[in-house]
Amino acid sequence: MDRTEQLDTLRRLFDQCRAGKGRVALAKGAVGHGKTSLLRAFARQADHDGALVLRAGCSEFETDFPLGVMNQLFPEIDHREAPLPNLFRELLSTLHTLARERPVVLGIDDVHFADAVSLRCLLYLARRTRSARIFMVLTEADRTCRAHPELFAELGELAHRLSLPSLAAAEASECSGGNPALVKAVRADNGVPGEHYRETVAFCLRRCENAVLGVARALAVLGPEASETRLSAMTGGAVRPALDVLTRAGLLSGGSFRHPAMTLAVLEDLTPAERERAHRQAAALLHEQGVSALPIAKHLLRAGSPVPPWALEVLVEAAELALCDDEVGLAVAFLTLAHQTHPDRVDILAKLARAEWQLNPSSVLRHFEPLLAGQLSRSDALDTARQLLWHGRTEQAAAVFDRVRESGGELHEAELWMMTGYPRRRRARHDHPPIALTEMLTLGNRRDAVAEADRFLRETRLSHATPWSAEPALSALLTFVYADEVDAAEAECERLQAEAAERGGPTWQAGFSAVRAEIALRRGDFRCAAVQADAALTHLSSKAWGVAVGFPLGSLILATTKSGESGKAAAQLARPIPDALLQTRHGLHYLHARAHHHLDGERHHAALADFLMCGKLMRDWGIDTPGFVAWRSGAAEAWLALGNRDDAKRLLFEQMSRPGVDGTRARAQALRVLAMTGKESKRPQLLSEAVDILENCGDRYELARVLADLGRVRHHLGEHKRARMTLRRAWHLAKSCAAAPLCQALMPEPTAVDVGGQTDAAKLGSLSESERRVAGLAVAGYTNREIARKLFVTDSTVEQHLTRVYRKLDVKYRRELPADLHADMATSA
């Protein structure tokens, strides 16, 4: 630190001293402003210039020791017996004798801590050394008051005063407040307040008087709730002088600590018992003043048990406020403390279970026994029943529902929720209109279900304060998915997923990631599906997912199976699953994925058994909707592989005759398999219809499979050019889906390998960059709507581009576009 001006002043005074004029200098500054360093630097210079330097340092702990300063300056003189006047004269005589030989410098640091007798002696010497070569240099810290004001007042009249101001803004960072010691500490911490900074803050405060230290501690404990009135109540006295001292020291700005690390340093300097006592005192003070429950509860939390009787309701109210602010972890901490204080309150335990559920659903397992043994309110009972069902404890959940029903409670919403997630437990009652997902699963009513789901998504708001608030949104998203409205589902799911990530909540994030995985599967994007399913299983462990683990796990198994990672799929199938998994809707996703894994591994009997089990469960539960799980087309494939065409055709016709199947992905899947059961000449018509459907619904993988079959049929029928184009398009689509097995199955085809007969380069060169981009995405199997979204243009613009492309390339249909254009897809995307 640059104290050149102050050193120059001391040197000038020292020069006068050497000329025979005794001088006194009093350097004053805030704590940490370099008083000791200044004194040390001057002492070195004076010693170098031939002076005799005698130094003493004062301490708060030696304030009551008479002549403590004099003992340090003159240790060889016995001060114990002599009367003070005689002692003072002896010290004066000694100084004069020393000064005749060479100049004498008396350096006394922190003179504000000097004992009264030493101060009187220094004053006695200062008056009587004005014509001697004696220079007395004193340092004093900024204080709220002096212990001996009359002595300091007289001493001040004899002294030349030096001020040690804070450093200029150019030399100091905001977190240092111009305090040189803190500036140095920040530099030692590489510009970011850390350990050196905190140690320096603690050191500075320990050098302050007790009143200042007490205010600093009260300020750190109260935090944002601090005010002069509350600080006074905490410390038992006036605090304005102490606040001024702390401000001048650079520790405070606007009445608060300059940096959170300062607050941390003050709190770390307290013993655990002192911290707990201070927070308990702060909580009581704020409670008396009627402050909001949230800050009071934070102090109670830091104080720990035991809590005062009034604290219970405060903790519960604060937990509700914390949930509204998305601070779920804080709410759990409040309710945990409340429960520890009153373990007999089952209503508090139920609130704790709801809050913990949002962070980790498996954490509520330990609460089930006391919850079931207690007298739960209707809402608490329903929440507990849902948690029991989630973890597969169906009998206990049924007992809770029966208890609510017997007490006259309404269970409509709970029964609808059970119907969509746990259909085996539902009761055969439909006294009220069904929710969207129920309507989709039980009636296959796509239009009405989608309209209802859209309304739900517009009205639904995620809230940690409302139990299961994400359930309506998840149900609405799945309604869109099962109705083949994957574009709408993806847009809404991305929005909700981003909101969940921003606001926190692993359970929310896991749920929306699982839905994103299902959406990606139905688009044929296996990389994205695997990533999203992995994310869902990372946000929540398998144990935390409970029986619902079948949903993300099924997506991960199917994605890895179709992308050719059979080892990874097998590893997921080896995971232990809850016994009750197959009693839930989520278990059907898992069973369906396992069936496909068997089918792709040519274990046809095992695949058939799983597909048929899916069908049996769906029929038994009244949710036999192909848009949910198209088990019949899968079973038909297995039957065909086993040589049973009749049963395969029966299942396929059943699938296409189900309500709401026209124009859907499920119909296209059935058409593809059905084509394989009939005459070769009839197959192109069925497969072409499937192509048209899949181009609209956006499932690139199923489209690639249909195109692969269509290409092979055309090749066998002698349409080699069309076959080659179709197979190349199928291969590009399969590649974009990361469907390695399908790519490998297409490569051996002679027409797929043959890349001759490409479109004339001149024709391709006539396309504009925008036209090539649109056509490349069309070749890759993207629908017009998808292309518009990717290129940020309107559907109409895409149609106009494709019309011009058709004319320039002399083609009539989308399927005739040359596969060469696919090279532009990566750039376009």
NORSULQUI-V942928 format. One record per residue. N is the residue number from 1. RES is the residue in one small letter. SS is DSSP state (H for helix, E for strand, L for the rest). Layout:
BEGIN
n=N res=RES ss=SS
n=N res=RES ss=SS
END
This chain:
BEGIN
n=1 res=m ss=L
n=2 res=d ss=L
n=3 res=r ss=L
n=4 res=t ss=H
n=5 res=e ss=H
n=6 res=q ss=H
n=7 res=l ss=H
n=8 res=d ss=H
n=9 res=t ss=H
n=10 res=l ss=H
n=11 res=r ss=H
n=12 res=r ss=H
n=13 res=l ss=H
n=14 res=f ss=H
n=15 res=d ss=H
n=16 res=q ss=H
n=17 res=c ss=H
n=18 res=r ss=H
n=19 res=a ss=L
n=20 res=g ss=L
n=21 res=k ss=L
n=22 res=g ss=L
n=23 res=r ss=E
n=24 res=v ss=E
n=25 res=a ss=E
n=26 res=l ss=E
n=27 res=a ss=E
n=28 res=k ss=E
n=29 res=g ss=E
n=30 res=a ss=L
n=31 res=v ss=L
n=32 res=g ss=L
n=33 res=h ss=L
n=34 res=g ss=L
n=35 res=k ss=H
n=36 res=t ss=H
n=37 res=s ss=H
n=38 res=l ss=H
n=39 res=l ss=H
n=40 res=r ss=H
n=41 res=a ss=H
n=42 res=f ss=H
n=43 res=a ss=H
n=44 res=r ss=H
n=45 res=q ss=H
n=46 res=a ss=H
n=47 res=d ss=H
n=48 res=h ss=H
n=49 res=d ss=L
n=50 res=g ss=L
n=51 res=a ss=L
n=52 res=l ss=E
n=53 res=v ss=E
n=54 res=l ss=E
n=55 res=r ss=E
n=56 res=a ss=E
n=57 res=g ss=E
n=58 res=c ss=L
n=59 res=s ss=L
n=60 res=e ss=H
n=61 res=f ss=H
n=62 res=e ss=H
n=63 res=t ss=L
n=64 res=d ss=L
n=65 res=f ss=L
n=66 res=p ss=L
n=67 res=l ss=L
n=68 res=g ss=H
n=69 res=v ss=H
n=70 res=m ss=H
n=71 res=n ss=H
n=72 res=q ss=H
n=73 res=l ss=H
n=74 res=f ss=L
n=75 res=p ss=L
n=76 res=e ss=L
n=77 res=i ss=L
n=78 res=d ss=L
n=79 res=h ss=L
n=80 res=r ss=L
n=81 res=e ss=L
n=82 res=a ss=L
n=83 res=p ss=L
n=84 res=l ss=H
n=85 res=p ss=H
n=86 res=n ss=H
n=87 res=l ss=H
n=88 res=f ss=H
n=89 res=r ss=H
n=90 res=e ss=H
n=91 res=l ss=H
n=92 res=l ss=H
n=93 res=s ss=H
n=94 res=t ss=H
n=95 res=l ss=H
n=96 res=h ss=H
n=97 res=t ss=H
n=98 res=l ss=H
n=99 res=a ss=H
n=100 res=r ss=H
n=101 res=e ss=H
n=102 res=r ss=L
n=103 res=p ss=L
n=104 res=v ss=E
n=105 res=v ss=E
n=106 res=l ss=E
n=107 res=g ss=E
n=108 res=i ss=E
n=109 res=d ss=E
n=110 res=d ss=L
n=111 res=v ss=H
n=112 res=h ss=H
n=113 res=f ss=H
n=114 res=a ss=L
n=115 res=d ss=L
n=116 res=a ss=H
n=117 res=v ss=H
n=118 res=s ss=H
n=119 res=l ss=H
n=120 res=r ss=H
n=121 res=c ss=H
n=122 res=l ss=H
n=123 res=l ss=H
n=124 res=y ss=H
n=125 res=l ss=H
n=126 res=a ss=H
n=127 res=r ss=H
n=128 res=r ss=L
n=129 res=t ss=L
n=130 res=r ss=L
n=131 res=s ss=L
n=132 res=a ss=L
n=133 res=r ss=L
n=134 res=i ss=E
n=135 res=f ss=E
n=136 res=m ss=E
n=137 res=v ss=E
n=138 res=l ss=E
n=139 res=t ss=E
n=140 res=e ss=E
n=141 res=a ss=E
n=142 res=d ss=L
n=143 res=r ss=L
n=144 res=t ss=L
n=145 res=c ss=L
n=146 res=r ss=L
n=147 res=a ss=L
n=148 res=h ss=L
n=149 res=p ss=H
n=150 res=e ss=H
n=151 res=l ss=H
n=152 res=f ss=H
n=153 res=a ss=H
n=154 res=e ss=H
n=155 res=l ss=H
n=156 res=g ss=H
n=157 res=e ss=H
n=158 res=l ss=H
n=159 res=a ss=L
n=160 res=h ss=E
n=161 res=r ss=E
n=162 res=l ss=E
n=163 res=s ss=E
n=164 res=l ss=E
n=165 res=p ss=L
n=166 res=s ss=L
n=167 res=l ss=L
n=168 res=a ss=L
n=169 res=a ss=H
n=170 res=a ss=H
n=171 res=e ss=H
n=172 res=a ss=L
n=173 res=s ss=L
n=174 res=e ss=L
n=175 res=c ss=L
n=176 res=s ss=L
n=177 res=g ss=L
n=178 res=g ss=L
n=179 res=n ss=L
n=180 res=p ss=H
n=181 res=a ss=H
n=182 res=l ss=H
n=183 res=v ss=H
n=184 res=k ss=H
n=185 res=a ss=H
n=186 res=v ss=H
n=187 res=r ss=H
n=188 res=a ss=H
n=189 res=d ss=L
n=190 res=n ss=L
n=191 res=g ss=L
n=192 res=v ss=L
n=193 res=p ss=L
n=194 res=g ss=L
n=195 res=e ss=H
n=196 res=h ss=H
n=197 res=y ss=H
n=198 res=r ss=H
n=199 res=e ss=H
n=200 res=t ss=H
n=201 res=v ss=H
n=202 res=a ss=H
n=203 res=f ss=H
n=204 res=c ss=H
n=205 res=l ss=H
n=206 res=r ss=H
n=207 res=r ss=L
n=208 res=c ss=L
n=209 res=e ss=L
n=210 res=n ss=H
n=211 res=a ss=H
n=212 res=v ss=H
n=213 res=l ss=H
n=214 res=g ss=H
n=215 res=v ss=H
n=216 res=a ss=H
n=217 res=r ss=H
n=218 res=a ss=H
n=219 res=l ss=H
n=220 res=a ss=H
n=221 res=v ss=H
n=222 res=l ss=H
n=223 res=g ss=H
n=224 res=p ss=H
n=225 res=e ss=H
n=226 res=a ss=L
n=227 res=s ss=L
n=228 res=e ss=H
n=229 res=t ss=H
n=230 res=r ss=H
n=231 res=l ss=H
n=232 res=s ss=H
n=233 res=a ss=H
n=234 res=m ss=H
n=235 res=t ss=H
n=236 res=g ss=L
n=237 res=g ss=L
n=238 res=a ss=L
n=239 res=v ss=L
n=240 res=r ss=H
n=241 res=p ss=H
n=242 res=a ss=H
n=243 res=l ss=H
n=244 res=d ss=H
n=245 res=v ss=H
n=246 res=l ss=H
n=247 res=t ss=H
n=248 res=r ss=H
n=249 res=a ss=L
n=250 res=g ss=L
n=251 res=l ss=L
n=252 res=l ss=E
n=253 res=s ss=E
n=254 res=g ss=L
n=255 res=g ss=L
n=256 res=s ss=E
n=257 res=f ss=E
n=258 res=r ss=L
n=259 res=h ss=L
n=260 res=p ss=H
n=261 res=a ss=H
n=262 res=m ss=H
n=263 res=t ss=H
n=264 res=l ss=H
n=265 res=a ss=H
n=266 res=v ss=H
n=267 res=l ss=H
n=268 res=e ss=H
n=269 res=d ss=L
n=270 res=l ss=L
n=271 res=t ss=L
n=272 res=p ss=H
n=273 res=a ss=H
n=274 res=e ss=H
n=275 res=r ss=H
n=276 res=e ss=H
n=277 res=r ss=H
n=278 res=a ss=H
n=279 res=h ss=H
n=280 res=r ss=H
n=281 res=q ss=H
n=282 res=a ss=H
n=283 res=a ss=H
n=284 res=a ss=H
n=285 res=l ss=H
n=286 res=l ss=H
n=287 res=h ss=H
n=288 res=e ss=H
n=289 res=q ss=L
n=290 res=g ss=L
n=291 res=v ss=L
n=292 res=s ss=L
n=293 res=a ss=H
n=294 res=l ss=H
n=295 res=p ss=H
n=296 res=i ss=H
n=297 res=a ss=H
n=298 res=k ss=H
n=299 res=h ss=H
n=300 res=l ss=H
n=301 res=l ss=H
n=302 res=r ss=H
n=303 res=a ss=H
n=304 res=g ss=L
n=305 res=s ss=L
n=306 res=p ss=L
n=307 res=v ss=L
n=308 res=p ss=L
n=309 res=p ss=L
n=310 res=w ss=L
n=311 res=a ss=H
n=312 res=l ss=H
n=313 res=e ss=H
n=314 res=v ss=H
n=315 res=l ss=H
n=316 res=v ss=H
n=317 res=e ss=H
n=318 res=a ss=H
n=319 res=a ss=H
n=320 res=e ss=H
n=321 res=l ss=H
n=322 res=a ss=H
n=323 res=l ss=H
n=324 res=c ss=H
n=325 res=d ss=L
n=326 res=d ss=L
n=327 res=e ss=L
n=328 res=v ss=H
n=329 res=g ss=H
n=330 res=l ss=H
n=331 res=a ss=H
n=332 res=v ss=H
n=333 res=a ss=H
n=334 res=f ss=H
n=335 res=l ss=H
n=336 res=t ss=H
n=337 res=l ss=H
n=338 res=a ss=H
n=339 res=h ss=H
n=340 res=q ss=H
n=341 res=t ss=H
n=342 res=h ss=L
n=343 res=p ss=L
n=344 res=d ss=L
n=345 res=r ss=L
n=346 res=v ss=H
n=347 res=d ss=H
n=348 res=i ss=H
n=349 res=l ss=H
n=350 res=a ss=H
n=351 res=k ss=H
n=352 res=l ss=H
n=353 res=a ss=H
n=354 res=r ss=H
n=355 res=a ss=H
n=356 res=e ss=H
n=357 res=w ss=H
n=358 res=q ss=L
n=359 res=l ss=L
n=360 res=n ss=L
n=361 res=p ss=H
n=362 res=s ss=H
n=363 res=s ss=H
n=364 res=v ss=H
n=365 res=l ss=H
n=366 res=r ss=H
n=367 res=h ss=H
n=368 res=f ss=H
n=369 res=e ss=H
n=370 res=p ss=H
n=371 res=l ss=H
n=372 res=l ss=H
n=373 res=a ss=H
n=374 res=g ss=L
n=375 res=q ss=L
n=376 res=l ss=L
n=377 res=s ss=L
n=378 res=r ss=H
n=379 res=s ss=H
n=380 res=d ss=H
n=381 res=a ss=H
n=382 res=l ss=H
n=383 res=d ss=H
n=384 res=t ss=H
n=385 res=a ss=H
n=386 res=r ss=H
n=387 res=q ss=H
n=388 res=l ss=H
n=389 res=l ss=H
n=390 res=w ss=H
n=391 res=h ss=L
n=392 res=g ss=L
n=393 res=r ss=L
n=394 res=t ss=H
n=395 res=e ss=H
n=396 res=q ss=H
n=397 res=a ss=H
n=398 res=a ss=H
n=399 res=a ss=H
n=400 res=v ss=H
n=401 res=f ss=H
n=402 res=d ss=H
n=403 res=r ss=H
n=404 res=v ss=H
n=405 res=r ss=H
n=406 res=e ss=H
n=407 res=s ss=L
n=408 res=g ss=L
n=409 res=g ss=L
n=410 res=e ss=L
n=411 res=l ss=L
n=412 res=h ss=H
n=413 res=e ss=H
n=414 res=a ss=H
n=415 res=e ss=H
n=416 res=l ss=H
n=417 res=w ss=H
n=418 res=m ss=H
n=419 res=m ss=H
n=420 res=t ss=H
n=421 res=g ss=H
n=422 res=y ss=L
n=423 res=p ss=H
n=424 res=r ss=H
n=425 res=r ss=H
n=426 res=r ss=L
n=427 res=r ss=L
n=428 res=a ss=L
n=429 res=r ss=L
n=430 res=h ss=L
n=431 res=d ss=L
n=432 res=h ss=L
n=433 res=p ss=L
n=434 res=p ss=L
n=435 res=i ss=L
n=436 res=a ss=H
n=437 res=l ss=H
n=438 res=t ss=H
n=439 res=e ss=H
n=440 res=m ss=H
n=441 res=l ss=H
n=442 res=t ss=H
n=443 res=l ss=H
n=444 res=g ss=L
n=445 res=n ss=L
n=446 res=r ss=H
n=447 res=r ss=H
n=448 res=d ss=H
n=449 res=a ss=H
n=450 res=v ss=H
n=451 res=a ss=H
n=452 res=e ss=H
n=453 res=a ss=H
n=454 res=d ss=H
n=455 res=r ss=H
n=456 res=f ss=H
n=457 res=l ss=H
n=458 res=r ss=H
n=459 res=e ss=H
n=460 res=t ss=L
n=461 res=r ss=L
n=462 res=l ss=L
n=463 res=s ss=L
n=464 res=h ss=L
n=465 res=a ss=L
n=466 res=t ss=L
n=467 res=p ss=L
n=468 res=w ss=L
n=469 res=s ss=H
n=470 res=a ss=H
n=471 res=e ss=H
n=472 res=p ss=H
n=473 res=a ss=H
n=474 res=l ss=H
n=475 res=s ss=H
n=476 res=a ss=H
n=477 res=l ss=H
n=478 res=l ss=H
n=479 res=t ss=H
n=480 res=f ss=H
n=481 res=v ss=H
n=482 res=y ss=H
n=483 res=a ss=L
n=484 res=d ss=L
n=485 res=e ss=L
n=486 res=v ss=H
n=487 res=d ss=H
n=488 res=a ss=H
n=489 res=a ss=H
n=490 res=e ss=H
n=491 res=a ss=H
n=492 res=e ss=H
n=493 res=c ss=H
n=494 res=e ss=H
n=495 res=r ss=H
n=496 res=l ss=H
n=497 res=q ss=H
n=498 res=a ss=H
n=499 res=e ss=H
n=500 res=a ss=H
n=501 res=a ss=H
n=502 res=e ss=H
n=503 res=r ss=H
n=504 res=g ss=L
n=505 res=g ss=L
n=506 res=p ss=H
n=507 res=t ss=H
n=508 res=w ss=H
n=509 res=q ss=H
n=510 res=a ss=H
n=511 res=g ss=H
n=512 res=f ss=H
n=513 res=s ss=H
n=514 res=a ss=H
n=515 res=v ss=H
n=516 res=r ss=H
n=517 res=a ss=H
n=518 res=e ss=H
n=519 res=i ss=H
n=520 res=a ss=H
n=521 res=l ss=H
n=522 res=r ss=H
n=523 res=r ss=H
n=524 res=g ss=L
n=525 res=d ss=L
n=526 res=f ss=H
n=527 res=r ss=H
n=528 res=c ss=H
n=529 res=a ss=H
n=530 res=a ss=H
n=531 res=v ss=H
n=532 res=q ss=H
n=533 res=a ss=H
n=534 res=d ss=H
n=535 res=a ss=H
n=536 res=a ss=H
n=537 res=l ss=H
n=538 res=t ss=H
n=539 res=h ss=H
n=540 res=l ss=L
n=541 res=s ss=L
n=542 res=s ss=H
n=543 res=k ss=H
n=544 res=a ss=H
n=545 res=w ss=H
n=546 res=g ss=H
n=547 res=v ss=H
n=548 res=a ss=H
n=549 res=v ss=H
n=550 res=g ss=H
n=551 res=f ss=H
n=552 res=p ss=H
n=553 res=l ss=H
n=554 res=g ss=H
n=555 res=s ss=H
n=556 res=l ss=H
n=557 res=i ss=H
n=558 res=l ss=H
n=559 res=a ss=H
n=560 res=t ss=H
n=561 res=t ss=H
n=562 res=k ss=H
n=563 res=s ss=L
n=564 res=g ss=L
n=565 res=e ss=L
n=566 res=s ss=H
n=567 res=g ss=H
n=568 res=k ss=H
n=569 res=a ss=H
n=570 res=a ss=H
n=571 res=a ss=H
n=572 res=q ss=H
n=573 res=l ss=H
n=574 res=a ss=L
n=575 res=r ss=L
n=576 res=p ss=L
n=577 res=i ss=L
n=578 res=p ss=L
n=579 res=d ss=H
n=580 res=a ss=H
n=581 res=l ss=H
n=582 res=l ss=H
n=583 res=q ss=H
n=584 res=t ss=L
n=585 res=r ss=H
n=586 res=h ss=H
n=587 res=g ss=H
n=588 res=l ss=H
n=589 res=h ss=H
n=590 res=y ss=H
n=591 res=l ss=H
n=592 res=h ss=H
n=593 res=a ss=H
n=594 res=r ss=H
n=595 res=a ss=H
n=596 res=h ss=H
n=597 res=h ss=H
n=598 res=h ss=H
n=599 res=l ss=H
n=600 res=d ss=H
n=601 res=g ss=L
n=602 res=e ss=L
n=603 res=r ss=L
n=604 res=h ss=H
n=605 res=h ss=H
n=606 res=a ss=H
n=607 res=a ss=H
n=608 res=l ss=H
n=609 res=a ss=H
n=610 res=d ss=H
n=611 res=f ss=H
n=612 res=l ss=H
n=613 res=m ss=H
n=614 res=c ss=H
n=615 res=g ss=H
n=616 res=k ss=H
n=617 res=l ss=H
n=618 res=m ss=H
n=619 res=r ss=H
n=620 res=d ss=H
n=621 res=w ss=H
n=622 res=g ss=L
n=623 res=i ss=L
n=624 res=d ss=L
n=625 res=t ss=L
n=626 res=p ss=L
n=627 res=g ss=L
n=628 res=f ss=L
n=629 res=v ss=L
n=630 res=a ss=L
n=631 res=w ss=H
n=632 res=r ss=H
n=633 res=s ss=H
n=634 res=g ss=H
n=635 res=a ss=H
n=636 res=a ss=H
n=637 res=e ss=H
n=638 res=a ss=H
n=639 res=w ss=H
n=640 res=l ss=H
n=641 res=a ss=H
n=642 res=l ss=L
n=643 res=g ss=L
n=644 res=n ss=L
n=645 res=r ss=H
n=646 res=d ss=H
n=647 res=d ss=H
n=648 res=a ss=H
n=649 res=k ss=H
n=650 res=r ss=H
n=651 res=l ss=H
n=652 res=l ss=H
n=653 res=f ss=H
n=654 res=e ss=H
n=655 res=q ss=H
n=656 res=m ss=H
n=657 res=s ss=H
n=658 res=r ss=L
n=659 res=p ss=L
n=660 res=g ss=L
n=661 res=v ss=L
n=662 res=d ss=L
n=663 res=g ss=L
n=664 res=t ss=L
n=665 res=r ss=H
n=666 res=a ss=H
n=667 res=r ss=H
n=668 res=a ss=H
n=669 res=q ss=H
n=670 res=a ss=H
n=671 res=l ss=H
n=672 res=r ss=H
n=673 res=v ss=H
n=674 res=l ss=H
n=675 res=a ss=H
n=676 res=m ss=L
n=677 res=t ss=L
n=678 res=g ss=L
n=679 res=k ss=L
n=680 res=e ss=H
n=681 res=s ss=H
n=682 res=k ss=H
n=683 res=r ss=H
n=684 res=p ss=H
n=685 res=q ss=H
n=686 res=l ss=H
n=687 res=l ss=H
n=688 res=s ss=H
n=689 res=e ss=H
n=690 res=a ss=H
n=691 res=v ss=H
n=692 res=d ss=H
n=693 res=i ss=H
n=694 res=l ss=H
n=695 res=e ss=H
n=696 res=n ss=H
n=697 res=c ss=H
n=698 res=g ss=L
n=699 res=d ss=L
n=700 res=r ss=H
n=701 res=y ss=H
n=702 res=e ss=H
n=703 res=l ss=H
n=704 res=a ss=H
n=705 res=r ss=H
n=706 res=v ss=H
n=707 res=l ss=H
n=708 res=a ss=H
n=709 res=d ss=H
n=710 res=l ss=H
n=711 res=g ss=H
n=712 res=r ss=H
n=713 res=v ss=H
n=714 res=r ss=H
n=715 res=h ss=H
n=716 res=h ss=H
n=717 res=l ss=L
n=718 res=g ss=L
n=719 res=e ss=L
n=720 res=h ss=H
n=721 res=k ss=H
n=722 res=r ss=H
n=723 res=a ss=H
n=724 res=r ss=H
n=725 res=m ss=H
n=726 res=t ss=H
n=727 res=l ss=H
n=728 res=r ss=H
n=729 res=r ss=H
n=730 res=a ss=H
n=731 res=w ss=H
n=732 res=h ss=H
n=733 res=l ss=H
n=734 res=a ss=H
n=735 res=k ss=H
n=736 res=s ss=H
n=737 res=c ss=L
n=738 res=a ss=L
n=739 res=a ss=L
n=740 res=a ss=H
n=741 res=p ss=H
n=742 res=l ss=H
n=743 res=c ss=H
n=744 res=q ss=H
n=745 res=a ss=H
n=746 res=l ss=H
n=747 res=m ss=H
n=748 res=p ss=L
n=749 res=e ss=L
n=750 res=p ss=H
n=751 res=t ss=H
n=752 res=a ss=H
n=753 res=v ss=H
n=754 res=d ss=L
n=755 res=v ss=L
n=756 res=g ss=L
n=757 res=g ss=L
n=758 res=q ss=L
n=759 res=t ss=L
n=760 res=d ss=L
n=761 res=a ss=H
n=762 res=a ss=H
n=763 res=k ss=H
n=764 res=l ss=H
n=765 res=g ss=H
n=766 res=s ss=L
n=767 res=l ss=L
n=768 res=s ss=L
n=769 res=e ss=H
n=770 res=s ss=H
n=771 res=e ss=H
n=772 res=r ss=H
n=773 res=r ss=H
n=774 res=v ss=H
n=775 res=a ss=H
n=776 res=g ss=H
n=777 res=l ss=H
n=778 res=a ss=H
n=779 res=v ss=H
n=780 res=a ss=L
n=781 res=g ss=L
n=782 res=y ss=L
n=783 res=t ss=L
n=784 res=n ss=H
n=785 res=r ss=H
n=786 res=e ss=H
n=787 res=i ss=H
n=788 res=a ss=H
n=789 res=r ss=H
n=790 res=k ss=H
n=791 res=l ss=H
n=792 res=f ss=L
n=793 res=v ss=L
n=794 res=t ss=L
n=795 res=d ss=H
n=796 res=s ss=H
n=797 res=t ss=H
n=798 res=v ss=H
n=799 res=e ss=H
n=800 res=q ss=H
n=801 res=h ss=H
n=802 res=l ss=H
n=803 res=t ss=H
n=804 res=r ss=H
n=805 res=v ss=H
n=806 res=y ss=H
n=807 res=r ss=H
n=808 res=k ss=H
n=809 res=l ss=H
n=810 res=d ss=L
n=811 res=v ss=L
n=812 res=k ss=L
n=813 res=y ss=L
n=814 res=r ss=H
n=815 res=r ss=H
n=816 res=e ss=H
n=817 res=l ss=L
n=818 res=p ss=L
n=819 res=a ss=H
n=820 res=d ss=H
n=821 res=l ss=H
n=822 res=h ss=H
n=823 res=a ss=H
n=824 res=d ss=H
n=825 res=m ss=H
n=826 res=a ss=H
n=827 res=t ss=H
n=828 res=s ss=H
n=829 res=a ss=L
END
